[in-house]
Structures are given as structure tokens and as C-alpha cells.
Amino acid sequence: MIDKARCDPRRLVYAEGEERQALQAAQQVSDEGIAYPLLVGRPGVIAQRIEQLGLRLSPVGTTRSLLSRSHFGTHDNPSALKMRAALERFHECAPDLIVEGEMNGETAVSEELRRTFFGESVLRGPANLLVMPNDDAGYGAW
């Protein structure tokens, strides 16, 4: 299985990207050419811990999109309201994270569409972490 992964490495998301074990695992899969690690967490904390641990990872900024059928306030259905509340919470608790929403999946991966619907988006390029409002949405996207 490892040889197969080396032939076609994929992105691997570490949800606990600030943790020592996650950072060390990310370094290992990167060194072995198995995957391209994406670290979820506060960029400053991740960079500091990489330096403290003497790792050689280059932190790749994780850009998060909060998904819904709404485009930046066009609907007030439950998933849109949930994603708006989540965005406010992100901005309160972790203002240094790059998070945008609420939007559909196509808009999340297209900077051109984001500019059309919401010219002031903080995301640049495609989002590389899509946050779903519930399990059904996640399974449907998969």
C-alpha cells in the first residue's frame, strides 16, 4: 500500500495540526513521499512548533470554506444559519485562520465564482478544506 501511495501521493489533512505527534507524522509522510500533508491549526502556532521540533516542513496555509446551499447570505435555511454562526465563531476565537463562507462547493474551489458572488473574499485560489454543515452533506460530497 505504501508503494502505491508513493506512485500517486495525495493530500492528507491533519486536523490536529498543532500537535507534536501530528507534526511528526506529517514530516514522515512528506519525507517518504507518501502524501502531501495539510496541517489544520493556527499558522503561527504550527510554524513555532515546527521550529521547536526541528522539522523541515513548509506549512501550507489551509484555506477553509464553510459549505451551504447559500451564497454569502442569499438563503436563511438551517445549514446556512449554522455556517454563518460557525464563521462568526471562527472570527472570534481564531481570527488568524483563513475561513470563508457560506457558499456551495463549486464556489469554494473557484476563485472566479467567489469574486462573482462575493468580491471581498479572503480566500485566494481554491479552498483546500471544505467544512460541511452535517454528516449528510459530507457523505453526499464524498
C-alpha positions as a Markdown table, in Angstrom:
| # | Residue | x | y | z |
|---|---|---|---|---|
| 1 | Met | 0.0 | 0.0 | 0.0 |
| 2 | Ile | 2.9 | 2.4 | 0.8 |
| 3 | Asp | 4.4 | 1.8 | -2.7 |
| 4 | Lys | 1.0 | 2.6 | -4.3 |
| 5 | Ala | 0.8 | 5.8 | -2.2 |
| 6 | Arg | 4.3 | 6.9 | -3.4 |
| 7 | Cys | 3.2 | 6.4 | -7.0 |
| 8 | Asp | 0.2 | 8.7 | -6.6 |
| 9 | Pro | 0.6 | 10.9 | -3.4 |
| 10 | Arg | -2.5 | 12.7 | -2.3 |
| 11 | Arg | -3.2 | 15.5 | 0.2 |
| 12 | Leu | -3.5 | 14.2 | 3.8 |
| 13 | Val | -5.3 | 16.5 | 6.3 |
| 14 | Tyr | -4.1 | 16.6 | 9.9 |
| 15 | Ala | -7.0 | 18.0 | 11.8 |
| 16 | Glu | -4.8 | 18.4 | 14.9 |
| 17 | Gly | -2.0 | 20.2 | 13.0 |
| 18 | Glu | -0.7 | 22.0 | 16.1 |
| 19 | Glu | 0.1 | 18.7 | 18.0 |
| 20 | Arg | 3.6 | 17.3 | 18.2 |
| 21 | Gln | 2.5 | 13.8 | 17.0 |
| 22 | Ala | 0.6 | 15.2 | 14.1 |
| 23 | Leu | 3.6 | 17.3 | 13.0 |
| 24 | Gln | 6.0 | 14.4 | 13.3 |
| 25 | Ala | 3.7 | 12.2 | 11.3 |
| 26 | Ala | 3.3 | 14.9 | 8.6 |
| 27 | Gln | 7.1 | 15.1 | 8.4 |
| 28 | Gln | 7.4 | 11.4 | 8.0 |
| 29 | Val | 4.8 | 11.0 | 5.2 |
| 30 | Ser | 6.4 | 14.0 | 3.5 |
| 31 | Asp | 9.9 | 12.6 | 3.7 |
| 32 | Glu | 8.7 | 9.2 | 2.4 |
| 33 | Gly | 6.8 | 10.8 | -0.5 |
| 34 | Ile | 3.6 | 9.1 | 0.6 |
| 35 | Ala | 1.4 | 12.2 | 0.9 |
| 36 | Tyr | 1.3 | 16.0 | 0.9 |
| 37 | Pro | 0.4 | 17.0 | 4.4 |
| 38 | Leu | -2.1 | 19.8 | 5.1 |
| 39 | Leu | -2.0 | 21.0 | 8.7 |
| 40 | Val | -5.1 | 22.4 | 10.3 |
| 41 | Gly | -4.5 | 24.9 | 13.1 |
| 42 | Arg | -3.2 | 28.4 | 13.8 |
| 43 | Pro | -0.5 | 29.2 | 11.4 |
| 44 | Gly | 1.7 | 30.9 | 13.9 |
| 45 | Val | 1.5 | 28.1 | 16.4 |
| 46 | Ile | 2.2 | 25.5 | 13.7 |
| 47 | Ala | 5.3 | 27.4 | 12.5 |
| 48 | Gln | 6.6 | 27.8 | 16.0 |
| 49 | Arg | 6.2 | 24.1 | 16.8 |
| 50 | Ile | 7.8 | 23.0 | 13.6 |
| 51 | Glu | 10.8 | 25.2 | 14.5 |
| 52 | Gln | 10.8 | 23.9 | 18.1 |
| 53 | Leu | 10.8 | 20.3 | 16.9 |
| 54 | Gly | 13.5 | 20.9 | 14.3 |
| 55 | Leu | 11.2 | 19.7 | 11.5 |
| 56 | Arg | 11.7 | 20.7 | 7.8 |
| 57 | Leu | 8.0 | 21.0 | 6.9 |
| 58 | Ser | 6.9 | 24.1 | 5.0 |
| 59 | Pro | 3.5 | 25.0 | 6.5 |
| 60 | Val | 0.9 | 25.1 | 3.7 |
| 61 | Gly | -1.8 | 27.5 | 4.5 |
| 62 | Thr | -5.1 | 25.8 | 4.9 |
| 63 | Thr | -8.0 | 27.7 | 3.4 |
| 64 | Arg | -11.3 | 26.7 | 4.8 |
| 65 | Ser | -14.7 | 27.1 | 3.1 |
| 66 | Leu | -17.9 | 26.7 | 5.1 |
| 67 | Leu | -20.4 | 24.9 | 2.7 |
| 68 | Ser | -24.1 | 25.5 | 2.3 |
| 69 | Arg | -26.6 | 26.0 | -0.5 |
| 70 | Ser | -26.5 | 29.7 | 0.3 |
| 71 | His | -24.0 | 32.1 | -1.2 |
| 72 | Phe | -22.9 | 34.6 | 1.4 |
| 73 | Gly | -26.3 | 35.3 | 2.9 |
| 74 | Thr | -28.7 | 34.5 | -0.1 |
| 75 | His | -30.7 | 32.0 | 2.0 |
| 76 | Asp | -31.7 | 31.6 | 5.6 |
| 77 | Asn | -32.1 | 27.8 | 5.7 |
| 78 | Pro | -30.8 | 25.9 | 8.8 |
| 79 | Ser | -27.4 | 24.9 | 7.2 |
| 80 | Ala | -26.8 | 28.5 | 6.0 |
| 81 | Leu | -27.5 | 29.8 | 9.5 |
| 82 | Lys | -25.3 | 27.2 | 11.0 |
| 83 | Met | -22.4 | 28.0 | 8.7 |
| 84 | Arg | -22.8 | 31.8 | 9.4 |
| 85 | Ala | -22.7 | 31.2 | 13.1 |
| 86 | Ala | -19.6 | 29.0 | 12.6 |
| 87 | Leu | -17.9 | 31.7 | 10.6 |
| 88 | Glu | -18.6 | 34.3 | 13.4 |
| 89 | Arg | -17.2 | 31.8 | 15.9 |
| 90 | Phe | -14.0 | 31.3 | 13.8 |
| 91 | His | -13.5 | 35.0 | 13.6 |
| 92 | Glu | -14.0 | 35.4 | 17.4 |
| 93 | Cys | -11.8 | 32.5 | 18.5 |
| 94 | Ala | -9.2 | 32.2 | 15.8 |
| 95 | Pro | -9.0 | 35.4 | 13.8 |
| 96 | Asp | -5.7 | 34.4 | 12.1 |
| 97 | Leu | -7.4 | 31.4 | 10.3 |
| 98 | Ile | -8.4 | 31.9 | 6.7 |
| 99 | Val | -12.1 | 30.9 | 6.7 |
| 100 | Glu | -14.8 | 32.0 | 4.3 |
| 101 | Gly | -18.5 | 31.1 | 3.9 |
| 102 | Glu | -21.1 | 30.3 | 3.5 |
| 103 | Met | -21.0 | 29.0 | -0.1 |
| 104 | Asn | -21.6 | 25.9 | -2.2 |
| 105 | Gly | -18.8 | 23.5 | -3.1 |
| 106 | Glu | -18.3 | 24.8 | -6.6 |
| 107 | Thr | -17.8 | 28.3 | -5.4 |
| 108 | Ala | -15.4 | 27.1 | -2.7 |
| 109 | Val | -13.0 | 25.7 | -5.3 |
| 110 | Ser | -13.3 | 28.5 | -7.9 |
| 111 | Glu | -11.8 | 31.9 | -7.1 |
| 112 | Glu | -13.6 | 33.3 | -10.2 |
| 113 | Leu | -17.0 | 32.3 | -8.9 |
| 114 | Arg | -16.2 | 33.7 | -5.4 |
| 115 | Arg | -15.4 | 37.0 | -7.0 |
| 116 | Thr | -18.7 | 36.9 | -8.8 |
| 117 | Phe | -20.8 | 36.2 | -5.7 |
| 118 | Phe | -18.6 | 37.9 | -3.1 |
| 119 | Gly | -15.9 | 40.2 | -4.4 |
| 120 | Glu | -14.3 | 40.7 | -0.9 |
| 121 | Ser | -13.4 | 37.0 | -0.3 |
| 122 | Val | -10.3 | 36.4 | 1.9 |
| 123 | Leu | -9.6 | 33.1 | 0.0 |
| 124 | Arg | -7.1 | 33.0 | -2.8 |
| 125 | Gly | -7.2 | 30.1 | -5.1 |
| 126 | Pro | -9.3 | 27.0 | -4.4 |
| 127 | Ala | -10.2 | 26.2 | -0.8 |
| 128 | Asn | -8.3 | 23.1 | 0.4 |
| 129 | Leu | -10.5 | 22.3 | 3.4 |
| 130 | Leu | -14.3 | 22.1 | 2.9 |
| 131 | Val | -16.4 | 22.2 | 6.1 |
| 132 | Met | -19.8 | 20.6 | 5.8 |
| 133 | Pro | -22.8 | 21.6 | 7.9 |
| 134 | Asn | -23.7 | 18.0 | 8.8 |
| 135 | Asp | -23.0 | 14.3 | 8.1 |
| 136 | Asp | -25.4 | 14.1 | 5.2 |
| 137 | Ala | -23.7 | 16.9 | 3.3 |
| 138 | Gly | -20.3 | 15.3 | 4.0 |
| 139 | Tyr | -21.4 | 11.9 | 2.7 |
| 140 | Gly | -23.1 | 13.5 | -0.3 |
| 141 | Ala | -19.9 | 15.3 | -1.2 |
| 142 | Trp | -17.8 | 12.2 | -0.9 |
